[in-house]
């Protein structure tokens, strides 16, 4: 179960309790703070929440293919169930004088595109990646995260509000601490280390292998 933007905004007003007539923080300001808090939660745990997992498959029309608009980083790239090895544009140049047609076995990220070491267009690429969940557009839009996340969103929003020109430094510090405590609680509930290999993460028992993309 997840909350709508309108429901989260109501929780924000209940958190502050000093602006019952909306004289200081209008709905527009609250919505902006909600968006900031929504992205902050994703950033602070490196998008390791299960709700940031995404997958796409495609048959490229060229050696390079534009990445999805919500793309943040590569998790796994496969061709015919075989994992492709991450590399860089420069490393491939060191190996090949020209790109030829064969079974791909390497890839790299460059200029918002995924490139492979072949120009063959008759195969399908399977891409697992971490996505950025966009902020809300309408009050009826539903959060991508369970209702448990609302408290962290509210606490970070309260930190932003009290950090502003009409805020209170002590209150802002307290809300930031409460936000961090909420985030740790969410981590214990929704993200945990795999006991077999601490180099990898699991999210609710769903494997999440992390191979960061290289940008130029």
Secondary structure, 3 states (H helix, E strand, C coil): CCCEHHHHHHHHHHHHCCCCCCCCCCHHHHHHHHHHHHHHHHHHCCCCCHHHEEEEEECCCCCEEECCCCEEEEEEEEECCEECEECCHHHHHHHCCCCCCCCCCEEEEECCEEEECCCCCCCCEEEEEEECCCCCCCCCCECCCCHHHHHHHHHHHHHHHHHCCCCCHHHHHHHHHHHHHHHHHHHHHHCEECCCCCCCEEECCEEECCCCCCCC
